[in-house]
Amino acid sequence: MSETPSVAIAGAGLSGLCLAQSLVRAGFDVHVYERDPSPHARRQGYRITVDEHGIGALQHCLPSHLFELFLATAGDPGGYFRFTNQNLGEIFKLTFKADPSGANLRGPRQADRQNLRTLLLSGLQDRVHFGKEATRVESMSEAATLFFVDGSSVNASLVVGADGAHSALRSQVLPDCALEEVSFMAIYGRTLLHQNGRTLVPQELETSGVLALGAPGRAFFFTTMRFHESPPVAFARLAPDQPPPIREDYVMWALVFPMEDLTPEVRELNTEALHRLALDGARAFHQVLQRFVERADVDYTLAVQLLAAKRPTWWAVSHATLMGDAVHVMPPFGAHGGNTALRDAALLSEKLQSAAARREPLAQAIDAYQKEMIAYAFHEVEASKAMMRRFTTRNPLMRWMMLSAIPWLRSLTGRGLTLDGD
């Protein structure tokens, strides 16, 4: 390459913005094009678990003050993740050790997705263009052209499709990567943690996430988002150009339904109707879980069809590539989707910067990125699908062991949860 390449990114989600932050710091000419009319035009999920791969990617890509802001507003490391039956009878739990010094960055931390996206926008205001919906890409021998719904287009040395699970660019860039509907839908919601001077989460579950298994194919997930530092205070100190959209601690919850239990109209329901559906589904679970839905902020209710990408057998090298859900969308079981997307951003940035420094062909960097990304990303896709099958099994013996026998044995040994409905 005779000069540092220009990069056009379709999609201002976590991975697209993370890549932009890294490349801008390296002197690349980067622009991001987002179909939404503004940064907070729609709900895009709530709390996410950022694991060692996601933390490492953010540390690699962000300027130091923004990485400090991520750590300041993330939850404290440590805690538990419990798998239970619908009455919160414990099946087993995972323990995450805390490092009181905060120096260990390998332990997972909770982060609010909207605040994380907001800090990723800091400093990029002139480079992120809202209301620009990408429709297609044309790759040429030395560059690519990205086209938009409004009839405009941009040329760049590289076009990166980071436009999510329903990517408009996937069918052109990677036609051998169809999506598989996995026959489940999740209804997500948010409930303020402190109400009427009390916390909604019992003491036994204060530092725990829970996946409660119900009738075949049904499950209830929840976890709390407790900010280490008040987001308004931290953002004012470290990113004053971006006020945080989420300011208070909350409970993030989700109900998983088999699609066969829902009507086709579920995709068109408004937030009030989705909340009523969640209320009805929650009745089969412990009163603590029901309370989260009953006291939820109804406007924050949304539904997501669970999807999984199929591993491509071949991927041509061109001046257009993909990352994040646009290439490897996966069910949320295991919480690896967002982390894998951030990992993509760090890897692609590394390959592009190395190629620019060595004046190597851009195609060489893209090829290396695609091969490495496919290997780790589709390992995570298969792992998330396997976990989903395990916890939504209809096998009677497996279900009896998980939902009845193991919780009963744990209660006898005094190692189970003891909760009331207050």
DRENTIGU-222249 format. One record per residue (C-alpha): residue number from 1; residue in one letter; z, y, x. Coordinates in steps of 0.001 Angstrom, whole numbers. Layout:
N
+-----+-----+---------+---------+---------+
:   n : res :       Z :       Y :       X :
+-----+-----+---------+---------+---------+
: NUM :   A :       Z :       Y :       X :
...
+-----+-----+---------+---------+---------+
This chain:
422
+-----+-----+---------+---------+---------+
:   n : res :       Z :       Y :       X :
+-----+-----+---------+---------+---------+
:   1 :   M :       0 :       0 :       0 :
:   2 :   S :    -966 :    3409 :    1346 :
:   3 :   E :    1619 :    5245 :    -775 :
:   4 :   T :    4702 :    4571 :   -2868 :
:   5 :   P :    3503 :    3202 :   -6211 :
:   6 :   S :    3994 :    4802 :   -9592 :
:   7 :   V :    5740 :    2687 :  -12233 :
:   8 :   A :    5509 :    2949 :  -16037 :
:   9 :   I :    8265 :    1076 :  -17886 :
:  10 :   A :    7872 :     226 :  -21576 :
:  11 :   G :   11364 :     134 :  -23068 :
:  12 :   A :   14525 :    2153 :  -22382 :
:  13 :   G :   16990 :    -687 :  -22791 :
:  14 :   L :   19469 :   -1841 :  -20175 :
:  15 :   S :   16980 :   -3486 :  -17829 :
:  16 :   G :   14322 :    -779 :  -18082 :
:  17 :   L :   16785 :    2007 :  -17326 :
:  18 :   C :   18510 :      22 :  -14583 :
:  19 :   L :   15159 :    -498 :  -12852 :
:  20 :   A :   14289 :    3184 :  -13276 :
:  21 :   Q :   17588 :    4277 :  -11717 :
:  22 :   S :   17004 :    2129 :   -8667 :
:  23 :   L :   13367 :    3075 :   -8120 :
:  24 :   V :   13945 :    6796 :   -8621 :
:  25 :   R :   16650 :    6672 :   -5959 :
:  26 :   A :   14095 :    5016 :   -3663 :
:  27 :   G :   11566 :    7811 :   -4223 :
:  28 :   F :    9201 :    6048 :   -6640 :
:  29 :   D :    7410 :    7997 :   -9352 :
:  30 :   V :    8910 :    6322 :  -12447 :
:  31 :   H :    8572 :    7078 :  -16154 :
:  32 :   V :   10112 :    5174 :  -19053 :
:  33 :   Y :    8549 :    5072 :  -22530 :
:  34 :   E :   10729 :    4184 :  -25526 :
:  35 :   R :    9531 :    3636 :  -29091 :
:  36 :   D :   12749 :    4968 :  -30706 :
:  37 :   P :   12689 :    8701 :  -31463 :
:  38 :   S :   16046 :    9340 :  -29748 :
:  39 :   P :   18635 :    7492 :  -27628 :
:  40 :   H :   20910 :    6584 :  -30550 :
:  41 :   A :   18399 :    6231 :  -33374 :
:  42 :   R :   19494 :    2663 :  -34172 :
:  43 :   R :   22261 :     183 :  -33483 :
:  44 :   Q :   21501 :   -1974 :  -30451 :
:  45 :   G :   24547 :   -4203 :  -30252 :
:  46 :   Y :   28113 :   -3600 :  -29215 :
:  47 :   R :   30284 :   -5150 :  -26516 :
:  48 :   I :   28702 :   -7299 :  -23820 :
:  49 :   T :   30250 :   -9395 :  -21075 :
:  50 :   V :   28971 :   -8278 :  -17676 :
:  51 :   D :   29299 :  -11149 :  -15193 :
:  52 :   E :   28975 :  -11200 :  -11416 :
:  53 :   H :   25162 :  -11085 :  -11616 :
:  54 :   G :   25185 :   -8103 :  -13959 :
:  55 :   I :   27860 :   -6295 :  -11945 :
:  56 :   G :   25965 :   -6958 :   -8724 :
:  57 :   A :   22742 :   -5633 :  -10260 :
:  58 :   L :   24420 :   -2438 :  -11455 :
:  59 :   Q :   26036 :   -1909 :   -8066 :
:  60 :   H :   22660 :   -2424 :   -6357 :
:  61 :   C :   20681 :    -149 :   -8690 :
:  62 :   L :   22991 :    2722 :   -9614 :
:  63 :   P :   24131 :    5736 :   -7632 :
:  64 :   S :   27796 :    5385 :   -6701 :
:  65 :   H :   29133 :    7807 :   -9341 :
:  66 :   L :   27423 :    5906 :  -12185 :
:  67 :   F :   28660 :    2549 :  -10923 :
:  68 :   E :   32133 :    4097 :  -10784 :
:  69 :   L :   31644 :    5200 :  -14400 :
:  70 :   F :   30715 :    1655 :  -15397 :
:  71 :   L :   33918 :     316 :  -13823 :
:  72 :   A :   36013 :    3108 :  -15337 :
:  73 :   T :   34859 :    2460 :  -18894 :
:  74 :   A :   34623 :   -1326 :  -18739 :
:  75 :   G :   37519 :   -3443 :  -19904 :
:  76 :   D :   40072 :   -4704 :  -17427 :
:  77 :   P :   39085 :   -8015 :  -15775 :
:  78 :   G :   40907 :  -11216 :  -16628 :
:  79 :   G :   41806 :  -12870 :  -19915 :
:  80 :   Y :   40682 :  -15913 :  -21860 :
:  81 :   F :   37876 :  -17272 :  -23960 :
:  82 :   R :   38961 :  -19728 :  -26632 :
:  83 :   F :   36990 :  -22248 :  -28637 :
:  84 :   T :   38741 :  -23055 :  -31919 :
:  85 :   N :   38213 :  -24547 :  -35347 :
:  86 :   Q :   37889 :  -22301 :  -38388 :
:  87 :   N :   41679 :  -22052 :  -38717 :
:  88 :   L :   42039 :  -20958 :  -35058 :
:  89 :   G :   43244 :  -24401 :  -33992 :
:  90 :   E :   42486 :  -24379 :  -30281 :
:  91 :   I :   39916 :  -26851 :  -28894 :
:  92 :   F :   39959 :  -25529 :  -25322 :
:  93 :   K :   40059 :  -22245 :  -23443 :
:  94 :   L :   38568 :  -20717 :  -20332 :
:  95 :   T :   40798 :  -18596 :  -18101 :
:  96 :   F :   39492 :  -15622 :  -16114 :
:  97 :   K :   41894 :  -14513 :  -13396 :
:  98 :   A :   42535 :  -10817 :  -12997 :
:  99 :   D :   42592 :   -8946 :   -9696 :
: 100 :   P :   45202 :   -6172 :  -10029 :
: 101 :   S :   43596 :   -4242 :   -7153 :
: 102 :   G :   40222 :   -4092 :   -8931 :
: 103 :   A :   38461 :   -4893 :   -5659 :
: 104 :   N :   37081 :   -8251 :   -6815 :
: 105 :   L :   33811 :   -7544 :   -8607 :
: 106 :   R :   32991 :  -11185 :   -9329 :
: 107 :   G :   35174 :  -11494 :  -12415 :
: 108 :   P :   33474 :  -10693 :  -15738 :
: 109 :   R :   34254 :   -7417 :  -17507 :
: 110 :   Q :   33631 :   -6218 :  -21016 :
: 111 :   A :   31400 :   -3180 :  -21494 :
: 112 :   D :   30160 :   -1318 :  -24523 :
: 113 :   R :   26393 :   -1672 :  -24662 :
: 114 :   Q :   25754 :    1802 :  -26088 :
: 115 :   N :   27944 :    3533 :  -23519 :
: 116 :   L :   26368 :    1473 :  -20736 :
: 117 :   R :   22906 :    2476 :  -21904 :
: 118 :   T :   24038 :    6098 :  -22083 :
: 119 :   L :   25293 :    6161 :  -18494 :
: 120 :   L :   22026 :    4532 :  -17407 :
: 121 :   L :   20203 :    7512 :  -18954 :
: 122 :   S :   22156 :    9974 :  -16812 :
: 123 :   G :   19858 :   11880 :  -14481 :
: 124 :   L :   16696 :   10430 :  -16028 :
: 125 :   Q :   16230 :   12932 :  -18860 :
: 126 :   D :   12864 :   14196 :  -17557 :
: 127 :   R :   11609 :   10677 :  -16965 :
: 128 :   V :   12474 :    8976 :  -20279 :
: 129 :   H :   10044 :    9718 :  -23107 :
: 130 :   F :   11169 :    8865 :  -26640 :
: 131 :   G :    8877 :    8266 :  -29607 :
: 132 :   K :    6325 :    6473 :  -27385 :
: 133 :   E :    5679 :    2987 :  -28770 :
: 134 :   A :    3632 :     812 :  -26420 :
: 135 :   T :     908 :   -1301 :  -27992 :
: 136 :   R :   -1027 :   -2900 :  -25134 :
: 137 :   V :   -1704 :   -2846 :  -21422 :
: 138 :   E :   -4900 :   -3176 :  -19413 :
: 139 :   S :   -4540 :   -4347 :  -15821 :
: 140 :   M :   -7191 :   -3451 :  -13271 :
: 141 :   S :   -7657 :   -4307 :   -9617 :
: 142 :   E :   -5393 :   -1545 :   -8266 :
: 143 :   A :   -3498 :    -206 :  -11296 :
: 144 :   A :   -2790 :    -646 :  -14997 :
: 145 :   T :   -3021 :    1474 :  -18137 :
: 146 :   L :    -325 :    1487 :  -20819 :
: 147 :   F :   -1480 :    2451 :  -24326 :
: 148 :   F :     651 :    3869 :  -27162 :
: 149 :   V :     531 :    3895 :  -30958 :
: 150 :   D :    -160 :    7639 :  -30983 :
: 151 :   G :   -3440 :    7062 :  -29131 :
: 152 :   S :   -2274 :    8322 :  -25756 :
: 153 :   S :   -2100 :    6315 :  -22533 :
: 154 :   V :    -754 :    6517 :  -18980 :
: 155 :   N :   -1986 :    5051 :  -15718 :
: 156 :   A :     379 :    3594 :  -13113 :
: 157 :   S :     319 :    1337 :  -10095 :
: 158 :   L :    2553 :   -1036 :  -12089 :
: 159 :   V :    3405 :   -1381 :  -15776 :
: 160 :   V :    6664 :   -3176 :  -16588 :
: 161 :   G :    7216 :   -4528 :  -20090 :
: 162 :   A :   10941 :   -4229 :  -20836 :
: 163 :   D :   10380 :   -3803 :  -24569 :
: 164 :   G :   12627 :   -6556 :  -25882 :
: 165 :   A :   12294 :   -9855 :  -27678 :
: 166 :   H :    9461 :   -8606 :  -29890 :
: 167 :   S :    7525 :   -7208 :  -26950 :
: 168 :   A :    4111 :   -5783 :  -27741 :
: 169 :   L :    2957 :   -6558 :  -24198 :
: 170 :   R :    4042 :  -10188 :  -23852 :
: 171 :   S :     955 :  -11758 :  -25431 :
: 172 :   Q :   -1285 :  -10006 :  -22905 :
: 173 :   V :     825 :  -10236 :  -19781 :
: 174 :   L :    2188 :  -13741 :  -20384 :
: 175 :   P :     355 :  -15501 :  -23213 :
: 176 :   D :    1919 :  -18836 :  -22242 :
: 177 :   C :    5431 :  -17781 :  -23285 :
: 178 :   A :    5786 :  -18153 :  -27035 :
: 179 :   L :    9045 :  -17529 :  -28879 :
: 180 :   E :   10950 :  -20294 :  -30611 :
: 181 :   E :   13049 :  -19512 :  -33672 :
: 182 :   V :   16226 :  -21531 :  -33325 :
: 183 :   S :   17081 :  -21592 :  -37049 :
: 184 :   F :   20155 :  -19375 :  -36861 :
: 185 :   M :   20898 :  -15768 :  -37704 :
: 186 :   A :   23897 :  -13721 :  -36595 :
: 187 :   I :   25437 :  -10837 :  -38516 :
: 188 :   Y :   27228 :   -8480 :  -36136 :
: 189 :   G :   29858 :   -5890 :  -36924 :
: 190 :   R :   32392 :   -3508 :  -35435 :
: 191 :   T :   35960 :   -2774 :  -36532 :
: 192 :   L :   38261 :    -181 :  -34999 :
: 193 :   L :   41039 :   -1971 :  -33129 :
: 194 :   H :   43864 :     367 :  -34151 :
: 195 :   Q :   44265 :    1125 :  -37848 :
: 196 :   N :   47268 :    2633 :  -39641 :
: 197 :   G :   49184 :    2683 :  -36378 :
: 198 :   R :   48758 :   -1051 :  -35755 :
: 199 :   T :   46411 :   -3284 :  -33797 :
: 200 :   L :   44314 :   -5740 :  -35789 :
: 201 :   V :   44431 :   -8393 :  -33064 :
: 202 :   P :   47538 :  -10624 :  -32883 :
: 203 :   Q :   49437 :  -10575 :  -29600 :
: 204 :   E :   48360 :  -14159 :  -28800 :
: 205 :   L :   44720 :  -13055 :  -28802 :
: 206 :   E :   45010 :   -9591 :  -27216 :
: 207 :   T :   43119 :  -10554 :  -24058 :
: 208 :   S :   40991 :  -13308 :  -25546 :
: 209 :   G :   37543 :  -13781 :  -26947 :
: 210 :   V :   37201 :  -16465 :  -29616 :
: 211 :   L :   34407 :  -18660 :  -30922 :
: 212 :   A :   35679 :  -20339 :  -34105 :
: 213 :   L :   33564 :  -23231 :  -35377 :
: 214 :   G :   33239 :  -23712 :  -39108 :
: 215 :   A :   30962 :  -25747 :  -41359 :
: 216 :   P :   27900 :  -27274 :  -39655 :
: 217 :   G :   25908 :  -24485 :  -38066 :
: 218 :   R :   28445 :  -21779 :  -38919 :
: 219 :   A :   30658 :  -19964 :  -36459 :
: 220 :   F :   32732 :  -16801 :  -36129 :
: 221 :   F :   32887 :  -14956 :  -32815 :
: 222 :   F :   35053 :  -12001 :  -31909 :
: 223 :   T :   36363 :  -10131 :  -28905 :
: 224 :   T :   37925 :   -6755 :  -28275 :
: 225 :   M :   36465 :   -3789 :  -26413 :
: 226 :   R :   39367 :   -1999 :  -24727 :
: 227 :   F :   38205 :     761 :  -22415 :
: 228 :   H :   40006 :     966 :  -19076 :
: 229 :   E :   39661 :    4750 :  -19243 :
: 230 :   S :   38889 :    6935 :  -22228 :
: 231 :   P :   35068 :    7215 :  -22339 :
: 232 :   P :   35049 :   10983 :  -23080 :
: 233 :   V :   37310 :   11627 :  -20077 :
: 234 :   A :   35373 :    9336 :  -17729 :
: 235 :   F :   31948 :   10624 :  -18774 :
: 236 :   A :   33087 :   14252 :  -18462 :
: 237 :   R :   34148 :   13521 :  -14893 :
: 238 :   L :   31230 :   11383 :  -13719 :
: 239 :   A :   28231 :   11977 :  -16038 :
: 240 :   P :   28763 :   15264 :  -17910 :
: 241 :   D :   25104 :   15357 :  -18942 :
: 242 :   Q :   25621 :   12345 :  -21251 :
: 243 :   P :   28434 :   12349 :  -23851 :
: 244 :   P :   29448 :    8766 :  -24729 :
: 245 :   P :   28533 :    7612 :  -28255 :
: 246 :   I :   31477 :    5164 :  -28483 :
: 247 :   R :   34945 :    6574 :  -27828 :
: 248 :   E :   37564 :    4270 :  -29391 :
: 249 :   D :   38643 :     674 :  -28740 :
: 250 :   Y :   37248 :   -1794 :  -31260 :
: 251 :   V :   36798 :   -5422 :  -32264 :
: 252 :   M :   33257 :   -6748 :  -32056 :
: 253 :   W :   32626 :   -9724 :  -34353 :
: 254 :   A :   29705 :  -11889 :  -35395 :
: 255 :   L :   29101 :  -14607 :  -37965 :
: 256 :   V :   26455 :  -17238 :  -37256 :
: 257 :   F :   24596 :  -18736 :  -40233 :
: 258 :   P :   21953 :  -21493 :  -40386 :
: 259 :   M :   18753 :  -19950 :  -41703 :
: 260 :   E :   18603 :  -22683 :  -44354 :
: 261 :   D :   21764 :  -21193 :  -45913 :
: 262 :   L :   20146 :  -17767 :  -46273 :
: 263 :   T :   17379 :  -16412 :  -48457 :
: 264 :   P :   14166 :  -15074 :  -46881 :
: 265 :   E :   15160 :  -11581 :  -48047 :
: 266 :   V :   18037 :  -11493 :  -45564 :
: 267 :   R :   15757 :   -9809 :  -43029 :
: 268 :   E :   15348 :   -6839 :  -45378 :
: 269 :   L :   18993 :   -6337 :  -46407 :
: 270 :   N :   20673 :   -2997 :  -45762 :
: 271 :   T :   24017 :   -2671 :  -44000 :
: 272 :   E :   26056 :   -2820 :  -47212 :
: 273 :   A :   24389 :   -6057 :  -48341 :
: 274 :   L :   24752 :   -7593 :  -44876 :
: 275 :   H :   28438 :   -6698 :  -44868 :
: 276 :   R :   28904 :   -8391 :  -48254 :
: 277 :   L :   27205 :  -11499 :  -46864 :
: 278 :   A :   29546 :  -11413 :  -43854 :
: 279 :   L :   32572 :  -11040 :  -46144 :
: 280 :   D :   31484 :  -14095 :  -48100 :
: 281 :   G :   30915 :  -16134 :  -44934 :
: 282 :   A :   34258 :  -15076 :  -43438 :
: 283 :   R :   36228 :  -16541 :  -46354 :
: 284 :   A :   35956 :  -19987 :  -44762 :
: 285 :   F :   37811 :  -18765 :  -41649 :
: 286 :   H :   41386 :  -17811 :  -40766 :
: 287 :   Q :   42837 :  -14688 :  -42398 :
: 288 :   V :   42923 :  -12917 :  -39028 :
: 289 :   L :   39142 :  -13260 :  -38796 :
: 290 :   Q :   38613 :  -12284 :  -42417 :
: 291 :   R :   40564 :   -9090 :  -41787 :
: 292 :   F :   38123 :   -7977 :  -39074 :
: 293 :   V :   35263 :   -8070 :  -41562 :
: 294 :   E :   37259 :   -6569 :  -44428 :
: 295 :   R :   38226 :   -3507 :  -42355 :
: 296 :   A :   34903 :   -3086 :  -40563 :
: 297 :   D :   32826 :      52 :  -40294 :
: 298 :   V :   30125 :   -1052 :  -42721 :
: 299 :   D :   27483 :    1220 :  -41177 :
: 300 :   Y :   27699 :    -792 :  -37944 :
: 301 :   T :   26644 :   -4090 :  -39571 :
: 302 :   L :   23366 :   -5560 :  -38384 :
: 303 :   A :   21537 :   -8908 :  -38450 :
: 304 :   V :   19738 :  -10577 :  -35549 :
: 305 :   Q :   17468 :  -13627 :  -35719 :
: 306 :   L :   18346 :  -15917 :  -32811 :
: 307 :   L :   15354 :  -16680 :  -30603 :
: 308 :   A :   14563 :  -18579 :  -27428 :
: 309 :   A :   11580 :  -18160 :  -25117 :
: 310 :   K :    9591 :  -21145 :  -23887 :
: 311 :   R :    9256 :  -21539 :  -20145 :
: 312 :   P :    5748 :  -20545 :  -19041 :
: 313 :   T :    3748 :  -23101 :  -17115 :
: 314 :   W :    1656 :  -20482 :  -15329 :
: 315 :   W :    1849 :  -16718 :  -14825 :
: 316 :   A :   -1058 :  -14777 :  -13392 :
: 317 :   V :    -295 :  -11958 :  -10960 :
: 318 :   S :   -1557 :   -8561 :  -12123 :
: 319 :   H :    -442 :   -4950 :  -12149 :
: 320 :   A :    1610 :   -5577 :  -15289 :
: 321 :   T :    4756 :   -7697 :  -15460 :
: 322 :   L :    7750 :   -8312 :  -17752 :
: 323 :   M :   11513 :   -8496 :  -17581 :
: 324 :   G :   14537 :   -9015 :  -19819 :
: 325 :   D :   14159 :  -10278 :  -23373 :
: 326 :   A :   10435 :   -9550 :  -23212 :
: 327 :   V :   10061 :  -12711 :  -21124 :
: 328 :   H :   13235 :  -14825 :  -21450 :
: 329 :   V :   15052 :  -14047 :  -24698 :
: 330 :   M :   17831 :  -16584 :  -25320 :
: 331 :   P :   20527 :  -17329 :  -27909 :
: 332 :   P :   23776 :  -15407 :  -27277 :
: 333 :   F :   25799 :  -18565 :  -26539 :
: 334 :   G :   27083 :  -18137 :  -22981 :
: 335 :   A :   26537 :  -14351 :  -22871 :
: 336 :   H :   23844 :  -14480 :  -20172 :
: 337 :   G :   20984 :  -12554 :  -21803 :
: 338 :   G :   21969 :   -9024 :  -20780 :
: 339 :   N :   23134 :  -10128 :  -17346 :
: 340 :   T :   19854 :  -11905 :  -16662 :
: 341 :   A :   17948 :   -8779 :  -17693 :
: 342 :   L :   19978 :   -6628 :  -15275 :
: 343 :   R :   19410 :   -9244 :  -12587 :
: 344 :   D :   15660 :   -8923 :  -13220 :
: 345 :   A :   15842 :   -5166 :  -12669 :
: 346 :   A :   17649 :   -5520 :   -9355 :
: 347 :   L :   15278 :   -8230 :   -8139 :
: 348 :   L :   12091 :   -6371 :   -9100 :
: 349 :   S :   13395 :   -3185 :   -7517 :
: 350 :   E :   14211 :   -5047 :   -4307 :
: 351 :   K :   10755 :   -6638 :   -4125 :
: 352 :   L :    8952 :   -3350 :   -4809 :
: 353 :   Q :   10980 :   -1387 :   -2272 :
: 354 :   S :   10450 :   -4052 :     364 :
: 355 :   A :    6701 :   -4083 :    -252 :
: 356 :   A :    6528 :    -280 :     -57 :
: 357 :   A :    8520 :    -175 :    3172 :
: 358 :   R :    6302 :   -2814 :    4787 :
: 359 :   R :    3093 :   -1460 :    3231 :
: 360 :   E :    2401 :   -4861 :    1747 :
: 361 :   P :     121 :   -5431 :   -1274 :
: 362 :   L :    1854 :   -4778 :   -4588 :
: 363 :   A :     608 :   -8143 :   -5891 :
: 364 :   Q :    2671 :   -9914 :   -3240 :
: 365 :   A :    5885 :   -8286 :   -4512 :
: 366 :   I :    5058 :   -9023 :   -8151 :
: 367 :   D :    4269 :  -12657 :   -7408 :
: 368 :   A :    7547 :  -13123 :   -5532 :
: 369 :   Y :    9498 :  -11465 :   -8346 :
: 370 :   Q :    7896 :  -13555 :  -11083 :
: 371 :   K :    8454 :  -16874 :   -9317 :
: 372 :   E :   12093 :  -16166 :   -8482 :
: 373 :   M :   12888 :  -14728 :  -11903 :
: 374 :   I :   11360 :  -17638 :  -13819 :
: 375 :   A :   13549 :  -20104 :  -11903 :
: 376 :   Y :   16932 :  -18523 :  -12681 :
: 377 :   A :   16098 :  -17005 :  -16079 :
: 378 :   F :   14887 :  -20178 :  -17744 :
: 379 :   H :   17833 :  -22090 :  -16331 :
: 380 :   E :   19954 :  -19673 :  -18390 :
: 381 :   V :   17704 :  -20060 :  -21451 :
: 382 :   E :   18134 :  -23835 :  -21394 :
: 383 :   A :   21886 :  -23542 :  -20780 :
: 384 :   S :   22325 :  -21203 :  -23752 :
: 385 :   K :   20287 :  -23504 :  -25993 :
: 386 :   A :   22336 :  -26516 :  -24880 :
: 387 :   M :   25598 :  -24695 :  -25635 :
: 388 :   M :   24275 :  -23651 :  -29033 :
: 389 :   R :   23349 :  -27252 :  -29895 :
: 390 :   R :   26773 :  -28482 :  -28759 :
: 391 :   F :   28695 :  -26069 :  -30948 :
: 392 :   T :   26440 :  -26294 :  -33999 :
: 393 :   T :   26162 :  -30081 :  -33988 :
: 394 :   R :   26086 :  -31969 :  -37274 :
: 395 :   N :   27231 :  -35237 :  -35654 :
: 396 :   P :   30275 :  -36291 :  -37771 :
: 397 :   L :   32194 :  -37900 :  -34910 :
: 398 :   M :   31651 :  -34976 :  -32549 :
: 399 :   R :   32678 :  -32514 :  -35241 :
: 400 :   W :   35828 :  -34482 :  -36090 :
: 401 :   M :   36823 :  -34607 :  -32431 :
: 402 :   M :   36247 :  -30882 :  -31887 :
: 403 :   L :   37552 :  -29494 :  -35164 :
: 404 :   S :   40399 :  -31858 :  -36013 :
: 405 :   A :   41508 :  -34319 :  -33333 :
: 406 :   I :   41649 :  -32002 :  -30308 :
: 407 :   P :   43364 :  -29056 :  -32084 :
: 408 :   W :   45939 :  -31500 :  -33548 :
: 409 :   L :   46699 :  -32997 :  -30142 :
: 410 :   R :   47012 :  -29555 :  -28595 :
: 411 :   S :   49436 :  -28484 :  -31311 :
: 412 :   L :   51613 :  -31531 :  -30579 :
: 413 :   T :   51854 :  -30584 :  -26919 :
: 414 :   G :   52672 :  -26977 :  -27772 :
: 415 :   R :   49528 :  -25702 :  -26100 :
: 416 :   G :   47737 :  -24559 :  -29258 :
: 417 :   L :   47715 :  -21130 :  -30913 :
: 418 :   T :   50319 :  -20241 :  -33518 :
: 419 :   L :   49126 :  -17433 :  -35764 :
: 420 :   D :   49975 :  -16120 :  -39183 :
: 421 :   G :   47773 :  -14096 :  -41462 :
: 422 :   D :   49698 :  -10794 :  -41292 :
+-----+-----+---------+---------+---------+
